[in-house]
């Protein structure tokens, strides 16, 4: 387990913010550009990637090469670089590329930092809106047009909860069925938020985020931000979700337990 001085914490947060800013600038150069070319990485379906994804990650890696050369890097576009420090930066240059190529402002830049135990720092940045959500190493705040501390909602019954998800676009048939079983018990369900859903949970605007089919680079930063704001994040069996897969984020342990009881029915699906 890493123990950091205040100066070390400040340096790590400063590095994360610099990467989020650099990646955001690169992404915005291509956002809502009609001539943007879109490729698909997936052999089994549409998995979009653009020059914006690649340029944004390159910008982040250049900063790490200059500032944190001994750290590891895991990025969506350029894979794993082993490190020597015990710290690994987990990068998703544009989380929500489907939203990005559709012109919606719900995509984000994800900068996560983990040690051998899991996420310790996360940044969720939405450059078009000008919001940065940061959590971990003693920080839990939103920086933007309405800067404020991050804190999850007070507990409420499942029947009064607001649920966010990317479903039904992502997930197996069994996972989708379990999700809809939960959705029917909630007051309101909204779709297609990608990483911005976790930011809204940390901001105290919604109660639950449920996803499946995620990768480590999708979840490292969101887990750190949600947990710093007082929330809880696990998989659908209540285990750590650091490696992705099925993810349940909740504002309170009681609400988390209620949702988990429903979602766990899909564990063998």
N, C-alpha and C positions, 0 to 999 in steps of 0.2 A: 504494500500500500504506500502510495506517495504522500509525503508530507511537504507542503509548500510554504515558504515564507510569504509575507504580504507582497514583497517585491516580485517573487516568482509568480504568484497569482496574477498580479498586475500585468506582468510580461506576457503570460499565456492569454489573458483576456484581450490585451492589446493586439496580439498576433491574430487571434480569431476575428476581431473586428476589422483588422486590416484586410484579411482574406475575404470576409463577407463584402466589404466595400469594393474591393478589386473585382470580385466575381460579379457583383451587381452591376458595375459599370459595363463590363463586357456583355452581360446578358441584355442590358437595356439598349445597347447598340443595335440589337437584332429584334427587339420586341416590337410586335405589330408592324413589321416590315413586310409588305406584300410579297416581295420576291424571295423570302426566306425559303431555302430548300430543306426538306424534311426527309430523312432516311428512316428505315425501320431496322432495328437490331434483332428483332425476334423472328425466328423461323416459324413459330407456332401462332403468330398473331402480330398485331400492330404494336410495336414498341418504339416510339419515335425518339430520334436524336437529331440535333442540329449543330451547326457550327458554334452556336452560342453555348451549348453544353460543354463542348470541347475547349473553346477559348477561355471560358470561365474557370474550368478546372486547371488549365495550364497557368492562369494567372495566380491561382491559389498555391500551386506547387512551386512556382517561382519564388513566392514569398517565403515558403517553408524552407526552400533550399538556402535562402539568404539568412533566415532568422533561426531556424530550428533544424539544422541538418542532421542531428542525431535521432530525431523522432521518426517513427514510422508513418506511412501514409496509406490509407485505403480510400480510393476514389471510384465513383461509378464508371467514369469513362476510361481511366488509365490504370485501374487495378491497384495491386499492393506493392508498396516499397517497404521492405523490412527496415526497422530501426534498431537502435542500440540503447535508447534511453528508458524503455519501459512504457513510453507514451506513444499512442498512435492517433493521428488526426484522421477523422472519417468524414469524407467530403461528398456532398451531392450538389454539383454546381447549379443545377436547375431541378428541384424536386417538383414534379408536376409539369413535365414537358408537354403533356396533352393540353393542359390549360394554357401554357405558354404559347403554343402554336395556334390556339383558338383566340388569343387576345385577352383572356381573363386574367385578373390580377391576383389570383389565388396561388400561383406558383411561388417558390421561394428558394433562396440559397441556404443550404444547410452546412454548417461547420460544427463538427462534433469532435470531442477529445475524450479518449478512453485510456484507462490503465488496464492492468490484468483483471481487475474486478468488474469493470463496466464503465459506463459513461460518467464523466466528471464535469464536463462543460459542454454547453450547447448554445449555438446561435441560429435563430431562424430569422432570416432577413427577407423582406419584401421590398425590393428597390423602387418599384414603380409607385408604391404608396408612400415609401419613405419610412418604413417601420423596421425596427430591429428588436427582437425578443432575445434576451440573454439570460441564461440560468446556469448556476454552478459556481464553485469556488467562492461562495459567499455572495453571489450576485443573483438577483431575480427582479428584472426590470424591463420595461418597454421604453425604448428610445425612439422618438418620432414626433409627429405633430402634436400628440397628446401623451407626453412621457409620463410614466407612472410606475409604481411597483407592481410586480406580478403577484397575484394571489388567486387561488382557485375559489370557486363559489362555496358558500356554506352548504352543508348537506341538505338534500331534499329527497322525497320518495321517488322511486323509479317512475311512477305515473306522472310526475311533474318534470321529468328530465328532458333535456334537449340532447340529441344524439347526432354526431357528425360522422360521415364515412365517405369513402370513394366507391363503396358498393353501389349497384350490383356489377359494376364493370370488372372488378377484380375479385377472384375467389372461386373455389369449386362450388358445385351445386349444393353439397352438404353445408359448406360454410355460409353460402348465401341463405339457405333455409334457416340456419341458426341465427344469422343476423336479423332476418325478418321477424323471427320469433321474438327477439329482443326489441326490435323497432316497434312492433305492435303494442308493447308494454310502455313505451315512452310517449310523452306528450307531443314531441316534435322531432322529426328526422330531416336532416338536410344532407345533400350529397355533393361530392366533387371538390372538397376543400383541400385535399392533399395535405402538405405540412402546415398550412394555415389553420387547419382544424385544431392541431395541438397547441398552436399559439393562442387561439381563442379560448381553449380550455385553461391554459395557464393565466389568461387575462381575466378569468372569472365570468366569461360570457356563455359558456356551455358546460355540460356536465359529463359527457361521455364521447370518446372517439374510438371507433372499432374498425380495424382493418385486417386484411390477410394478404398473403403473398408478398410480404415486404422483405427487403434486404437490409443488411446491417447499416448501409449508408442512408437508408430511409429513416431509421429510428434512433440512431445514436444521439443526434442533437435534440430531437423532440423529447426523448426520455429525460435528458438532463434538464431541459427547460421546464417540463411539467413537474418533475420531482422537486426542483428548486422552488416552484410556486406552491408546493404543498400537496400535489397530486400523487397518484399512484399509477404505475405502468407495469403490466405483466403480459404474458401470453394468455391464451384462453384456458389454461389449466392453472393459472396463478403462479407460474414459474417466471424467471427472468426472461425478458424479451429482447435482450441486447443484440441477438443475432438475427432479429427480424422474424419472419413468418407471420403468425397470427398475433395481433396486438390489441390489447384492451387498455385504454387510458381513462381514468376516472378522477373526479374531483374529491372523492371521499371514500374511505375503506368500506363503509356500509353500502354505498351505491355500487362500488366495485364488486362486492360480494354478490349483490342481487343480479348484476349483469353477468357475472361469471357463472352463476348457477344455470343460466340459460345457454350461454355460449359453449359451455363445456360439453353440451350434448353433441357438438360437432367434432369432438376430439378424435373420434374414430372414423370420421367421414372421409 
